[in-house]
Amino acid sequence: MARDTLAAPAQAHDTGVRRKLPPLPRAALGLLLPALALLAAELGVRTGAIPANLLPAPSDIAATIAGLARQDLAGHVLASTARVVIGFAGGALLAIVLGAAVGLNRTVEAMLDPTFQALRAVPSLAWVPLLLLWLGIDEAPKLVLIGIGAFFPVYMGVASGIRDVDRKLIDAARMYRLSRPALARRVLLPAALPAIFTGLRNGLSLAWMFMVAAELIAASRGLGYLLSDGRETSRADIVLAAIVLLAVLGKASDSLMQRLETRLLAWRDSYATT
């Protein structure tokens, strides 16, 4: 008994010490891998293990970004962001409408889904010559190409999300004699929202990827133009600076979409909320 009595305060003291040590913030964990990669690249270039003309040091890339910021970097970022926003909004809206029609109606699914699945396999660059032929070299082909990139992931998320709703939920709604519009609004849409947001996030990331291909179509502004300019002038630092900016903008937009998802789906009782 005396040994147990002595052990109890020690155990309580140990628990108290452990509680005083806060866990590492998730933001810091997310930055750990990029920080290690940047440090390794910096050391590799400075020690001569990595050729500086092929992979400039991260400090040199930061200096290049600072130099571009003193010129017209903000204009390039705004041009690319505007194209992504407009193209993504158009493609996602069309995908939500058609995906809902396919998910709710088997006849519409039989008519449209095979064609969309075939078009989904077409690479992004394969659309470029056709869009140039149809729409010229102005903004229209760029926006349409970005919209195509955003369409298919959102369409898949909406259609599969509605089709995969638990049948027990639908049977319960029918027991309460819900009309078809009420069934779609109160049961199908809330149950499909997680899959829809997954499709929206995937579509947004593809919109940024397709934006680079779109800005190769005779663009004079944008991050895709900076990539092309760096390649033509053999400036690896400009190419990597544009890649870094694309990564930052893509992550920022995905984080905004994720926060919206968390806010709208706060009612979920899932493993992610534990």
C-alpha positions as YAML, in Angstrom:
chain: A
units: angstrom
residues:
- id: 1
  name: MET
  ca: [0.00, 0.00, 0.00]
- id: 2
  name: ALA
  ca: [2.80, 2.42, 0.87]
- id: 3
  name: ARG
  ca: [4.49, 1.72, -2.46]
- id: 4
  name: ASP
  ca: [1.24, 2.37, -4.34]
- id: 5
  name: THR
  ca: [0.69, 5.57, -2.37]
- id: 6
  name: LEU
  ca: [4.13, 6.80, -3.28]
- id: 7
  name: ALA
  ca: [3.69, 5.85, -6.93]
- id: 8
  name: ALA
  ca: [0.38, 7.70, -7.32]
- id: 9
  name: PRO
  ca: [1.75, 11.24, -6.76]
- id: 10
  name: ALA
  ca: [4.67, 10.48, -9.06]
- id: 11
  name: GLN
  ca: [2.29, 9.33, -11.77]
- id: 12
  name: ALA
  ca: [0.12, 12.41, -11.32]
- id: 13
  name: HIS
  ca: [3.21, 14.61, -11.50]
- id: 14
  name: ASP
  ca: [4.28, 12.86, -14.72]
- id: 15
  name: THR
  ca: [0.84, 13.39, -16.25]
- id: 16
  name: GLY
  ca: [0.95, 17.06, -15.33]
- id: 17
  name: VAL
  ca: [4.33, 17.44, -16.99]
- id: 18
  name: ARG
  ca: [3.05, 15.81, -20.14]
- id: 19
  name: ARG
  ca: [0.05, 18.12, -20.28]
- id: 20
  name: LYS
  ca: [2.32, 21.14, -20.14]
- id: 21
  name: LEU
  ca: [4.00, 20.07, -23.39]
- id: 22
  name: PRO
  ca: [1.72, 21.28, -26.21]
- id: 23
  name: PRO
  ca: [1.58, 19.25, -29.43]
- id: 24
  name: LEU
  ca: [3.32, 20.62, -32.49]
- id: 25
  name: PRO
  ca: [0.87, 22.83, -34.44]
- id: 26
  name: ARG
  ca: [-0.45, 21.32, -37.67]
- id: 27
  name: ALA
  ca: [0.72, 24.36, -39.62]
- id: 28
  name: ALA
  ca: [4.27, 23.74, -38.41]
- id: 29
  name: LEU
  ca: [4.01, 20.08, -39.39]
- id: 30
  name: GLY
  ca: [2.87, 21.09, -42.86]
- id: 31
  name: LEU
  ca: [5.85, 23.42, -43.26]
- id: 32
  name: LEU
  ca: [8.36, 20.84, -42.04]
- id: 33
  name: LEU
  ca: [8.83, 18.96, -45.32]
- id: 34
  name: PRO
  ca: [9.13, 22.09, -47.54]
- id: 35
  name: ALA
  ca: [11.60, 23.61, -45.08]
- id: 36
  name: LEU
  ca: [13.76, 20.49, -45.14]
- id: 37
  name: ALA
  ca: [13.64, 20.37, -48.95]
- id: 38
  name: LEU
  ca: [14.64, 24.04, -49.23]
- id: 39
  name: LEU
  ca: [17.47, 23.56, -46.75]
- id: 40
  name: ALA
  ca: [18.75, 20.51, -48.62]
- id: 41
  name: ALA
  ca: [18.59, 22.36, -51.96]
- id: 42
  name: GLU
  ca: [20.39, 25.38, -50.53]
- id: 43
  name: LEU
  ca: [23.17, 23.24, -49.06]
- id: 44
  name: GLY
  ca: [23.42, 21.16, -52.25]
- id: 45
  name: VAL
  ca: [23.91, 24.22, -54.45]
- id: 46
  name: ARG
  ca: [26.28, 26.00, -52.07]
- id: 47
  name: THR
  ca: [28.50, 22.93, -51.72]
- id: 48
  name: GLY
  ca: [28.55, 22.31, -55.48]
- id: 49
  name: ALA
  ca: [26.73, 18.98, -55.31]
- id: 50
  name: ILE
  ca: [23.90, 20.41, -57.44]
- id: 51
  name: PRO
  ca: [24.65, 22.55, -60.56]
- id: 52
  name: ALA
  ca: [23.36, 26.06, -59.92]
- id: 53
  name: ASN
  ca: [22.39, 26.53, -63.59]
- id: 54
  name: LEU
  ca: [19.99, 23.60, -63.38]
- id: 55
  name: LEU
  ca: [18.64, 24.14, -59.85]
- id: 56
  name: PRO
  ca: [19.28, 27.62, -58.43]
- id: 57
  name: ALA
  ca: [19.52, 27.96, -54.68]
- id: 58
  name: PRO
  ca: [16.25, 28.82, -52.91]
- id: 59
  name: SER
  ca: [17.81, 32.11, -51.78]
- id: 60
  name: ASP
  ca: [18.47, 33.01, -55.44]
- id: 61
  name: ILE
  ca: [14.88, 32.10, -56.34]
- id: 62
  name: ALA
  ca: [13.65, 34.35, -53.52]
- id: 63
  name: ALA
  ca: [15.82, 37.15, -54.91]
- id: 64
  name: THR
  ca: [14.32, 36.57, -58.37]
- id: 65
  name: ILE
  ca: [10.79, 36.78, -56.96]
- id: 66
  name: ALA
  ca: [11.72, 40.02, -55.19]
- id: 67
  name: GLY
  ca: [13.11, 41.38, -58.46]
- id: 68
  name: LEU
  ca: [9.96, 40.40, -60.36]
- id: 69
  name: ALA
  ca: [7.85, 42.03, -57.64]
- id: 70
  name: ARG
  ca: [9.56, 45.34, -58.36]
- id: 71
  name: GLN
  ca: [8.53, 45.00, -62.01]
- id: 72
  name: ASP
  ca: [5.09, 43.59, -62.94]
- id: 73
  name: LEU
  ca: [4.73, 40.40, -60.91]
- id: 74
  name: ALA
  ca: [1.43, 41.56, -59.39]
- id: 75
  name: GLY
  ca: [-0.01, 41.98, -62.89]
- id: 76
  name: HIS
  ca: [1.01, 38.44, -63.86]
- id: 77
  name: VAL
  ca: [-0.49, 37.00, -60.66]
- id: 78
  name: LEU
  ca: [-3.74, 38.92, -61.06]
- id: 79
  name: ALA
  ca: [-4.07, 37.91, -64.73]
- id: 80
  name: SER
  ca: [-3.63, 34.21, -63.92]
- id: 81
  name: THR
  ca: [-5.90, 34.38, -60.87]
- id: 82
  name: ALA
  ca: [-8.67, 36.09, -62.82]
- id: 83
  name: ARG
  ca: [-8.51, 33.46, -65.55]
- id: 84
  name: VAL
  ca: [-8.69, 30.65, -63.00]
- id: 85
  name: VAL
  ca: [-11.62, 32.23, -61.15]
- id: 86
  name: ILE
  ca: [-13.67, 32.83, -64.31]
- id: 87
  name: GLY
  ca: [-12.83, 29.51, -65.95]
- id: 88
  name: PHE
  ca: [-13.37, 27.51, -62.76]
- id: 89
  name: ALA
  ca: [-16.68, 29.23, -62.01]
- id: 90
  name: GLY
  ca: [-18.04, 28.51, -65.48]
- id: 91
  name: GLY
  ca: [-16.83, 24.91, -65.62]
- id: 92
  name: ALA
  ca: [-17.92, 24.09, -62.07]
- id: 93
  name: LEU
  ca: [-21.39, 25.60, -62.51]
- id: 94
  name: LEU
  ca: [-22.02, 23.61, -65.68]
- id: 95
  name: ALA
  ca: [-20.65, 20.47, -64.02]
- id: 96
  name: ILE
  ca: [-22.95, 20.87, -61.01]
- id: 97
  name: VAL
  ca: [-26.02, 21.20, -63.22]
- id: 98
  name: LEU
  ca: [-25.18, 18.27, -65.52]
- id: 99
  name: GLY
  ca: [-23.79, 16.12, -62.69]
- id: 100
  name: ALA
  ca: [-27.00, 16.58, -60.71]
- id: 101
  name: ALA
  ca: [-29.08, 15.68, -63.77]
- id: 102
  name: VAL
  ca: [-27.02, 12.54, -64.35]
- id: 103
  name: GLY
  ca: [-27.12, 11.56, -60.68]
- id: 104
  name: LEU
  ca: [-30.87, 12.06, -60.35]
- id: 105
  name: ASN
  ca: [-32.07, 10.56, -63.63]
- id: 106
  name: ARG
  ca: [-31.01, 7.22, -65.06]
- id: 107
  name: THR
  ca: [-32.13, 8.16, -68.58]
- id: 108
  name: VAL
  ca: [-29.99, 11.29, -68.57]
- id: 109
  name: GLU
  ca: [-27.11, 9.23, -67.21]
- id: 110
  name: ALA
  ca: [-27.42, 6.75, -70.06]
- id: 111
  name: MET
  ca: [-27.43, 9.60, -72.59]
- id: 112
  name: LEU
  ca: [-24.62, 11.81, -71.25]
- id: 113
  name: ASP
  ca: [-22.27, 9.84, -69.01]
- id: 114
  name: PRO
  ca: [-20.58, 7.67, -71.70]
- id: 115
  name: THR
  ca: [-19.70, 10.77, -73.74]
- id: 116
  name: PHE
  ca: [-18.36, 12.65, -70.71]
- id: 117
  name: GLN
  ca: [-16.27, 9.66, -69.63]
- id: 118
  name: ALA
  ca: [-14.72, 9.49, -73.09]
- id: 119
  name: LEU
  ca: [-13.98, 13.24, -73.20]
- id: 120
  name: ARG
  ca: [-12.50, 13.08, -69.69]
- id: 121
  name: ALA
  ca: [-9.64, 10.97, -71.05]
- id: 122
  name: VAL
  ca: [-8.60, 13.62, -73.62]
- id: 123
  name: PRO
  ca: [-5.35, 15.38, -72.51]
- id: 124
  name: SER
  ca: [-5.47, 19.12, -71.93]
- id: 125
  name: LEU
  ca: [-3.01, 20.00, -74.70]
- id: 126
  name: ALA
  ca: [-5.13, 18.11, -77.23]
- id: 127
  name: TRP
  ca: [-7.81, 20.79, -76.87]
- id: 128
  name: VAL
  ca: [-5.42, 23.66, -77.65]
- id: 129
  name: PRO
  ca: [-5.33, 23.43, -81.49]
- id: 130
  name: LEU
  ca: [-9.10, 23.05, -81.68]
- id: 131
  name: LEU
  ca: [-9.76, 25.99, -79.37]
- id: 132
  name: LEU
  ca: [-7.31, 28.14, -81.33]
- id: 133
  name: LEU
  ca: [-9.09, 27.19, -84.55]
- id: 134
  name: TRP
  ca: [-12.54, 27.92, -83.15]
- id: 135
  name: LEU
  ca: [-11.95, 30.90, -80.83]
- id: 136
  name: GLY
  ca: [-8.73, 32.59, -81.98]
- id: 137
  name: ILE
  ca: [-5.93, 33.67, -79.66]
- id: 138
  name: ASP
  ca: [-7.76, 36.08, -77.31]
- id: 139
  name: GLU
  ca: [-9.03, 35.31, -73.80]
- id: 140
  name: ALA
  ca: [-11.87, 33.02, -74.88]
- id: 141
  name: PRO
  ca: [-9.81, 29.86, -75.61]
- id: 142
  name: LYS
  ca: [-7.89, 30.29, -72.34]
- id: 143
  name: LEU
  ca: [-11.05, 30.52, -70.26]
- id: 144
  name: VAL
  ca: [-12.69, 27.62, -72.08]
- id: 145
  name: LEU
  ca: [-9.63, 25.41, -71.57]
- id: 146
  name: ILE
  ca: [-9.59, 26.18, -67.84]
- id: 147
  name: GLY
  ca: [-13.32, 25.47, -67.69]
- id: 148
  name: ILE
  ca: [-12.77, 22.09, -69.35]
- id: 149
  name: GLY
  ca: [-10.14, 21.25, -66.75]
- id: 150
  name: ALA
  ca: [-12.49, 22.14, -63.88]
- id: 151
  name: PHE
  ca: [-15.57, 20.48, -65.38]
- id: 152
  name: PHE
  ca: [-14.78, 16.79, -65.17]
- id: 153
  name: PRO
  ca: [-13.67, 16.44, -61.51]
- id: 154
  name: VAL
  ca: [-16.67, 18.47, -60.34]
- id: 155
  name: TYR
  ca: [-19.02, 16.51, -62.60]
- id: 156
  name: MET
  ca: [-17.69, 13.21, -61.22]
- id: 157
  name: GLY
  ca: [-18.02, 14.44, -57.63]
- id: 158
  name: VAL
  ca: [-21.62, 15.61, -58.07]
- id: 159
  name: ALA
  ca: [-22.84, 12.59, -60.05]
- id: 160
  name: SER
  ca: [-21.15, 9.97, -57.87]
- id: 161
  name: GLY
  ca: [-22.07, 11.81, -54.66]
- id: 162
  name: ILE
  ca: [-25.77, 11.74, -55.50]
- id: 163
  name: ARG
  ca: [-25.71, 8.16, -56.79]
- id: 164
  name: ASP
  ca: [-23.90, 6.91, -53.67]
- id: 165
  name: VAL
  ca: [-26.36, 8.33, -51.13]
- id: 166
  name: ASP
  ca: [-27.37, 5.65, -48.64]
- id: 167
  name: ARG
  ca: [-30.60, 3.98, -49.73]
- id: 168
  name: LYS
  ca: [-31.81, 3.93, -46.10]
- id: 169
  name: LEU
  ca: [-31.93, 7.73, -46.12]
- id: 170
  name: ILE
  ca: [-34.04, 7.72, -49.27]
- id: 171
  name: ASP
  ca: [-36.40, 5.08, -47.85]
- id: 172
  name: ALA
  ca: [-36.81, 7.12, -44.66]
- id: 173
  name: ALA
  ca: [-37.60, 10.23, -46.71]
- id: 174
  name: ARG
  ca: [-40.22, 8.33, -48.70]
- id: 175
  name: MET
  ca: [-41.81, 7.17, -45.46]
- id: 176
  name: TYR
  ca: [-42.33, 10.85, -44.63]
- id: 177
  name: ARG
  ca: [-43.86, 11.34, -48.11]
- id: 178
  name: LEU
  ca: [-41.33, 13.93, -49.23]
- id: 179
  name: SER
  ca: [-41.79, 15.21, -52.76]
- id: 180
  name: ARG
  ca: [-38.98, 14.81, -55.30]
- id: 181
  name: PRO
  ca: [-37.80, 18.43, -54.95]
- id: 182
  name: ALA
  ca: [-37.88, 18.14, -51.16]
- id: 183
  name: LEU
  ca: [-36.06, 14.80, -51.34]
- id: 184
  name: ALA
  ca: [-33.32, 16.36, -53.47]
- id: 185
  name: ARG
  ca: [-33.04, 19.47, -51.27]
- id: 186
  name: ARG
  ca: [-33.29, 17.91, -47.82]
- id: 187
  name: VAL
  ca: [-31.71, 14.48, -48.30]
- id: 188
  name: LEU
  ca: [-29.74, 13.99, -51.50]
- id: 189
  name: LEU
  ca: [-27.91, 17.32, -51.59]
- id: 190
  name: PRO
  ca: [-26.73, 17.33, -47.93]
- id: 191
  name: ALA
  ca: [-25.66, 13.68, -48.15]
- id: 192
  name: ALA
  ca: [-23.76, 14.31, -51.40]
- id: 193
  name: LEU
  ca: [-22.02, 17.51, -50.24]
- id: 194
  name: PRO
  ca: [-18.79, 15.78, -49.05]
- id: 195
  name: ALA
  ca: [-18.27, 14.22, -52.50]
- id: 196
  name: ILE
  ca: [-19.25, 17.48, -54.20]
- id: 197
  name: PHE
  ca: [-16.64, 19.43, -52.24]
- id: 198
  name: THR
  ca: [-14.04, 16.81, -53.06]
- id: 199
  name: GLY
  ca: [-14.85, 17.31, -56.73]
- id: 200
  name: LEU
  ca: [-14.71, 21.10, -56.34]
- id: 201
  name: ARG
  ca: [-11.28, 20.96, -54.71]
- id: 202
  name: ASN
  ca: [-9.96, 18.61, -57.39]
- id: 203
  name: GLY
  ca: [-11.47, 20.79, -60.10]
- id: 204
  name: LEU
  ca: [-9.86, 23.90, -58.62]
- id: 205
  name: SER
  ca: [-6.43, 22.29, -58.60]
- id: 206
  name: LEU
  ca: [-6.87, 21.17, -62.21]
- id: 207
  name: ALA
  ca: [-8.00, 24.67, -63.13]
- id: 208
  name: TRP
  ca: [-4.59, 25.97, -62.03]
- id: 209
  name: MET
  ca: [-2.87, 23.25, -64.07]
- id: 210
  name: PHE
  ca: [-4.93, 23.97, -67.17]
- id: 211
  name: MET
  ca: [-4.26, 27.68, -66.70]
- id: 212
  name: VAL
  ca: [-0.57, 27.07, -67.40]
- id: 213
  name: ALA
  ca: [-1.44, 25.28, -70.64]
- id: 214
  name: ALA
  ca: [-3.94, 28.03, -71.48]
- id: 215
  name: GLU
  ca: [-1.37, 30.79, -71.03]
- id: 216
  name: LEU
  ca: [0.90, 29.10, -73.53]
- id: 217
  name: ILE
  ca: [-1.70, 30.20, -76.11]
- id: 218
  name: ALA
  ca: [-0.16, 33.53, -77.16]
- id: 219
  name: ALA
  ca: [-0.36, 35.10, -73.68]
- id: 220
  name: SER
  ca: [1.62, 38.19, -72.77]
- id: 221
  name: ARG
  ca: [0.78, 38.15, -69.05]
- id: 222
  name: GLY
  ca: [0.42, 35.49, -66.41]
- id: 223
  name: LEU
  ca: [2.48, 32.90, -64.57]
- id: 224
  name: GLY
  ca: [2.31, 30.57, -67.57]
- id: 225
  name: TYR
  ca: [3.88, 33.34, -69.63]
- id: 226
  name: LEU
  ca: [6.66, 33.65, -67.03]
- id: 227
  name: LEU
  ca: [7.29, 29.91, -67.32]
- id: 228
  name: SER
  ca: [7.55, 30.17, -71.09]
- id: 229
  name: ASP
  ca: [9.74, 33.28, -70.86]
- id: 230
  name: GLY
  ca: [12.11, 31.60, -68.41]
- id: 231
  name: ARG
  ca: [12.40, 28.55, -70.68]
- id: 232
  name: GLU
  ca: [13.12, 30.63, -73.77]
- id: 233
  name: THR
  ca: [15.77, 32.71, -71.99]
- id: 234
  name: SER
  ca: [17.27, 29.69, -70.17]
- id: 235
  name: ARG
  ca: [16.49, 31.31, -66.80]
- id: 236
  name: ALA
  ca: [15.84, 28.39, -64.44]
- id: 237
  name: ASP
  ca: [15.37, 30.84, -61.57]
- id: 238
  name: ILE
  ca: [12.37, 32.45, -63.33]
- id: 239
  name: VAL
  ca: [10.89, 29.05, -64.13]
- id: 240
  name: LEU
  ca: [11.21, 27.91, -60.51]
- id: 241
  name: ALA
  ca: [9.93, 31.25, -59.22]
- id: 242
  name: ALA
  ca: [6.78, 30.81, -61.32]
- id: 243
  name: ILE
  ca: [6.41, 27.23, -60.06]
- id: 244
  name: VAL
  ca: [6.72, 28.40, -56.44]
- id: 245
  name: LEU
  ca: [4.09, 31.08, -56.99]
- id: 246
  name: LEU
  ca: [1.75, 28.56, -58.63]
- id: 247
  name: ALA
  ca: [2.19, 26.23, -55.65]
- id: 248
  name: VAL
  ca: [1.48, 29.02, -53.16]
- id: 249
  name: LEU
  ca: [-1.59, 30.27, -55.04]
- id: 250
  name: GLY
  ca: [-2.92, 26.75, -55.53]
- id: 251
  name: LYS
  ca: [-2.50, 25.94, -51.84]
- id: 252
  name: ALA
  ca: [-4.10, 29.22, -50.79]
- id: 253
  name: SER
  ca: [-7.16, 28.67, -52.98]
- id: 254
  name: ASP
  ca: [-7.48, 25.06, -51.80]
- id: 255
  name: SER
  ca: [-7.28, 26.21, -48.18]
- id: 256
  name: LEU
  ca: [-10.13, 28.67, -48.80]
- id: 257
  name: MET
  ca: [-12.22, 25.91, -50.35]
- id: 258
  name: GLN
  ca: [-11.37, 23.61, -47.42]
- id: 259
  name: ARG
  ca: [-12.46, 26.24, -44.89]
- id: 260
  name: LEU
  ca: [-15.74, 26.67, -46.76]
- id: 261
  name: GLU
  ca: [-16.22, 22.91, -46.73]
- id: 262
  name: THR
  ca: [-15.54, 22.73, -42.98]
- id: 263
  name: ARG
  ca: [-18.01, 25.54, -42.33]
- id: 264
  name: LEU
  ca: [-20.83, 24.12, -44.45]
- id: 265
  name: LEU
  ca: [-20.29, 20.53, -43.30]
- id: 266
  name: ALA
  ca: [-19.90, 21.24, -39.59]
- id: 267
  name: TRP
  ca: [-22.81, 18.86, -38.94]
- id: 268
  name: ARG
  ca: [-20.76, 15.83, -40.03]
- id: 269
  name: ASP
  ca: [-19.91, 13.25, -37.39]
- id: 270
  name: SER
  ca: [-16.96, 11.57, -39.10]
- id: 271
  name: TYR
  ca: [-13.45, 10.39, -38.34]
- id: 272
  name: ALA
  ca: [-12.01, 13.73, -39.52]
- id: 273
  name: THR
  ca: [-13.96, 15.60, -36.80]
- id: 274
  name: THR
  ca: [-12.67, 13.45, -33.93]
...
